[in-house]
Amino acid sequence: LELHDNFADKTEFQQICQYLNSFSITRVGEQLRIDAIALRYVSKKPHQYQQTAQLLTQLVDLPIILCCWDPQVVRGALQAIREFHPLIYAVTPATLDQFAEIALEFDIPLVCFAESLDMIGGMLRVLTEMGVRDLVIDSGSFLSPSEFPTTFNRYQEIRFRLFENNED
């Protein structure tokens, strides 16, 4: 689930967080809950993003994903919520060095995003050589019916590459 850092009313943000924290629904005999909350940087105000991230950690008992392309904004938010070990979305080829430094400094996981799986593979190699070990691949999901085959093929390619490169 995704929230943004640009709520005009702090009370509304708090109410939404309280609802999400306690949300559950039963389907086919299984109780389902929200697994994580992503906080997207839309305000273009780094201090506001940091404050919202901090408030979010006080209001929910769920894993947090910081969604921000700007390494310096992420660094500021991490200074406030480091102990919650958020997942960072996302490092790109252009921000690889800055996010690698942040990942190592704060011991946090990174999501790798690029236009092609070859680029993602190269990023994974560079990041692991730099010492970053906690990595997630964003394969690029396309959800429209006409693009679903692209998503399916990318997942298949990832699986194939994993087995192809596994020496065991």
Long-range contacts (C-beta under 8 A, 24 or more apart in sequence): 1-34, 1-36, 1-37, 1-38, 2-37, 2-38, 2-39, 2-40, 2-67, 3-37, 3-38, 3-39, 3-40, 3-56, 4-39, 4-40, 4-41, 4-42, 4-43, 5-39, 5-40, 5-41, 5-42, 5-43, 5-45, 5-48, 5-49, 5-52, 5-53, 6-42, 6-43, 6-48, 7-52, 10-55, 13-52, 13-55, 14-55, 14-59, 17-55, 17-56, 17-59, 17-60, 18-59, 20-60, 20-62, 21-59, 21-60, 21-61, 21-62, 34-62, 35-62, 35-63, 36-62, 36-63, 36-64, 36-65, 36-87, 37-62, 37-63, 37-64, 37-65, 38-64, 38-65, 38-66, 38-67, 38-89, 39-64, 39-65, 39-66, 39-67, 40-67, 40-68, 41-66, 41-67, 41-68, 41-69, 41-70, 41-73, 46-70, 46-72, 46-73, 46-76, 47-76, 49-73, 49-76, 49-77, 50-76, 50-77, 50-79, 50-80, 51-80, 53-77, 53-80, 53-81, 53-86, 54-80, 54-81, 56-81, 57-81, 57-84, 63-87, 65-89, 69-95, 71-95, 71-98, 71-99, 71-102, 72-98, 74-99, 74-102, 75-102, 78-102, 78-106, 78-108, 82-106, 82-108, 85-109, 87-111, 87-136, 89-113, 89-138, 90-138, 91-123, 91-127, 93-119, 93-122, 93-123, 96-123, 96-126, 96-127, 100-126, 100-127, 100-130, 100-131, 100-132, 103-127, 103-132, 103-134, 104-130, 104-131, 104-132, 107-134, 108-134, 109-134, 109-135, 109-136, 110-134, 110-135, 110-136, 111-135, 111-136, 111-137, 111-138, 112-136, 112-137, 112-138, 113-138, 113-140, 115-140, 117-154, 117-157, 117-158, 117-161, 121-161
